[in-house]
Amino acid sequence: MSQYDDKRSRPHFDFILLIAVYALMFSGVLAISVATFDPSVSQDLPLLNRILASNTGSWQAIFVVASPAVVWFVVSIPYEHFKTFAALYYFAIVIFLFVVLVTSSAIREVKAWFQLSLGRMLQPSEFAKITIMLMLGKELSQSEKPMSNLRSVVRIGIFTLVPAAITYLSGETGSVLVMLGIAFIMLIFGGVDWKWILLIGSVVILGVAAIFAYGIIGGSNDYRFARILAFLDPHAYNLDEGLQLLRSQQAIGAGGMTGRGLFVPGSMSQLDFVPEDWTDFVFATIGEAVGFAGTSVIVLLFLFIILRMLYLARFTYDKFGRLLIIGVMAMLFIHVFQNIAMTIGLMPITGIPLPFLSYGGSNLLTNVIGVSLVLNVTKNRTAGLPAYNVTAGEALRRRRKRISPVYVNTSGDKSAFGLKIMKKRRKSEG
């Protein structure tokens, strides 16, 4: 199979992507520190001291400072390794999810965390998102037409639904939506027939609608149904489920165009006006502190990272590597869209953090691993493009360069010379 080099697909370490990610991570440390700062700490202290004065901000800073070691470790391993051992990682996480479901204590009706030392907790459902990408990437890359037989359909369904089901039983609806979203987007980019895409999409939408309709009509007391009702009419639930949304909107609106500033005593962030404003609702803190201008920069950074990943996937010709990038891109897109939308009232509230900005070691580590996998793929991919995947522009350029055939009279004494010319001509054209 003939190949040619495309400079856009050549192996490289994508520093541009990494710089954009770390810009968000350092912004996250600052936003978390603003949301949790102590007004008794002197305003004259340097910024670093203000961050260290916040226990939550300092822990997030530790996670960020330690993250380059994770990037180096993941990037140093050829990504084919992750394809080979995908099943091992997957089953280990599924077992971990089940153990946490059975043994952990519920926190706000959610059993999702494994207790570690120093008061830290580990959330295995975050890492389950990565293992789903690995298993689906491996399965979808083994065939040009995935889900063309019953075996492939069953395997893809099991790889997605088993961790999603355990996570749902633990009470993490938000993580379930992310898992299903990752799988659906990977199927779209994985070459699955559009009939399957439409069927799966319709079943999921109807299924979710039926579950919530049954809960709402039946008068369920489940907090997930209450959040749906609060989303539809937050003012009717302004003392309970709708309180967080209404206060988030007020905090963002208070920021105006340029914001009220960082570490402002008496601000809504300092007064803990918005619940969980250092984790799931950190965007409200950012909106109040830096206003519309600052939040626009944050959104543009996220947009750049997502589009950059799409660009890198477009010129990655190994299907497994391409699908890994798509999976990471899908995870970040769903998190960013859902989190920002819920803080401004465009989506129901779910426990989905804002990547690189919300407090949380498990989520930050998962996102860093995901970005590191993207960097791994671009660093170790091949620049060769199969002939049947030649772009339209390259095919046109080749056609223009094609040399017209030259006919040589090979009769007589110069037949050997004529044959030699013909061979050279064929070689140059081939």
C-alpha positions, 0 to 999 in steps of 0.5 A: 500500500503506497504512502506519502508524508503529510506535514500536518500528520508528522509526529510532534509533541503538541506544546500548543495544546499543553500550554493552553491546558496549563493556562486553564489549570493555573486559572483554576488554582486562582479561582478556587483560592478566590472562592475560599479565601479568608478575609482576615488574611492581609490584602497586602500579601503576595498572590502566592501567599493568598493562595497558600492561605486557602487550604483548598487552593493550596491542595489544587496547586499541589495537584497542578504542580505534580501533574507534569509527572503524569504527563511525562509518564503517560507520554513516554509509553507508546499508545499501542500499550494502552490498546494492548492492556485496555481490557486490564484497565477496564476490568480493574476500574469496573471492580473498583466501581463495584467495591465503592458502591458496596462499601462507601458511605453516601455523601449527599445521596451519592456513593462515589468516593473511596476514602484515602489518607490525609482526608483525600478521596478517590472517585473511580467513576472519573477514571472509568471514562478513560477506560471506556475510551480505550475499550471502544477505541480498540473495538471500533478500530478493529473493523472498517464497519463496526457494529456490522454483526451482533457480536460487535453490537453486544461488546460495544454495549457491554463496554459502555453500559456496565460501568455506566450502570454501576455509576448510576446506582451510586447516584452519579447521574452526571458521570453517566451522561458523560460516559454515554456521551463519550460513547455516542460521539466515538461511534459517530467518528468510528465509522458506525452506520448512521442507522445505528447512530439514529437508533441509539440516539432515539432510544437514549433520548426516549429512555431518559425522557421516560424515566424522568417523566415517570418520576415526575408524574409519580411524585418521586422524592429522588433529588435528581427528579427534583433538579429537573423540576427546579430547572423548569421553574427555579423560582418555585424551588428558590429555598431548596433545589433552585437556590443554587441556580438562582444564586449562581445567576446573581453572582455571574450577573454581579460581575458585569463586564469586567468583574468585581476583582479578586479576593474582595471582602464582602463579595458573594464568593467570600460570603459563600453565597453560591453553594459549591462555588469552588467545585461544580459552580466555580464558573460563578466565582469566575463570573463575579471576579472577572466578569463577562470579559474574563469568562469569555477568555475562559470559554475561548480557551476551552474552544481552542483546546477542543478544536485543536484536538479535532484538528489533531484527530483529523490528521491522525491516520491510525484509527485507534489513535484518532478515536482516543483523541476524539474520546478525550475531546468528547469528554472535555466538550460534554463537561464544559458545555454541561457545567457552564450551561447549568450555572447560567440556567440553560441545563439542569444541575448535575454533579459535573465539574468544570475541567481544569478549573473545578476543585478535585484531584480525581477529575483533574488527574483524569483530564490530565491523563486524557490530554496526555493520551492526546499528546502521546498519539501525536508524538508517536503517530505515523506521517504516512497516509494510505493511498485510499485516504488521499485528500481531494486536494492532494489527488488534484495536485498529483493529477496536475503533475502527471506526465503525458506518456511518450511513445518511442519507436522501439523497432530496429537497432535501437529497441533496447534503448527504447525499452530503457526509456520506457522503463524509466518513464514508467518508474517516474510515473509509478 
